[in-house]
Amino acid sequence: MNVNRVKQILSSSADIEVKYNDSSVWIDQLNEDGKTATVHLRGPLEERTIVDIESLEEE
């Protein structure tokens, strides 16, 4: 995924499914470096992880 698409998803009110390593995640924020994002798994666990945005896939 590219930085512009991450920004579009973050500003959208739609529920857009994003996967990281075959797991469905929410994007919490685009980090200041413009290359990573903070995400957490959909569901009860809200452990946050920083990932490369290139490793995110839109379903």
Secondary structure, DSSP 8 states (H G I E B T S, - for coil): --HHHHHHHHH--S---EEETTEEEEEEEE-TTSSEEEEEESSS---EEEEEGGGEEE-
